[in-house]
Amino acid sequence: MSDKLTKTAITPATHTTPPAKFSHGVRKGNILQVAGQVGFLPAVPGEAPT
């Protein structure tokens, strides 16, 4: 099994870009891995992060 599959990081358009090299999910072939994220400062003060 030496076939190389493309790994694609996924961040929904409705979400803020995660800090560092994290992503909300990764697709590799027909496998989708998702990750939970800890909240961080909102883009607008006083509003919850999206």
N, C-alpha and C positions, 0 to 999 in steps of 0.2 A: 504494500500500500504506500507507494511513494508519490501518489497524485497530490499535488499541492492545491489547496482550495484558497480562494481569496477571503481574507478576513476583513469585514466591514464594520466600523464603529457606527452606532446608531444614536442620534440625539434628536428627539422630536422637535419640529419647528416651534411648538408651543412652549418649550422648556428653555431655560437659560443654559448656556454652555457650561459644563462642569469645570471646576478648577483643575489644573494639572492635566494629566493624560488619562482622565477617567471618561467613561461614556455610560449612557443609560442602558445600552445593550450592545451585543456583538453578534453578527450573523456570519457563520462560516458554513458554506454549503447549505444544507437543509436544516441546520441546527441554529436556533436562536437562543442566546443566553442573555438574561436580563439581570440587572443589579439594583438593589435598593440604594438610595442615596441619603446621606445625612443632610438636613437642611442647612443652608448658609444664608448670609445676609441677602435680603430682598433687593431687587433692582430699584424699587421705589420705597423710601423710608416709610414705615408705618403699615405697609402692606405685606401680606404673607408671601413667601417665595412661591413661584409657579412651578 
